[in-house]
């Protein structure tokens, strides 16, 4: 585990996913940010940003991350 935060990387969730991209840990690729379904409707979703990777413990720095990147791919 590193003490300094690293920016997350944009990952492809695949064509069968509700949302096709997410932000992953720069060390192990585990999802650390993205969209989550909050209800039953098409527009019932929110976003999440983890401070640490739940898999490897890497600290995540969101300060330079632009959410618009998730829509460009």
Rosetta blueprint (number, residue, H / E / L):
1 X L
2 X L
3 X L
4 X L
5 X L
6 X E
7 X L
8 X L
9 X E
10 X E
11 X E
12 X E
13 X L
14 X L
15 X L
16 X L
17 X L
18 X L
19 X L
20 X L
21 X E
22 X E
23 X E
24 X E
25 X L
26 X L
27 X L
28 X L
29 X L
30 X L
31 X E
32 X E
33 X E
34 X E
35 X E
36 X E
37 X E
38 X L
39 X L
40 X L
41 X L
42 X L
43 X L
44 X L
45 X E
46 X E
47 X E
48 X E
49 X E
50 X L
51 X L
52 X E
53 X L
54 X L
55 X L
56 X L
57 X L
58 X L
59 X E
60 X E
61 X L
62 X L
63 X L
64 X L
65 X L
66 X L
67 X H
68 X H
69 X H
70 X H
71 X H
72 X L
73 X L
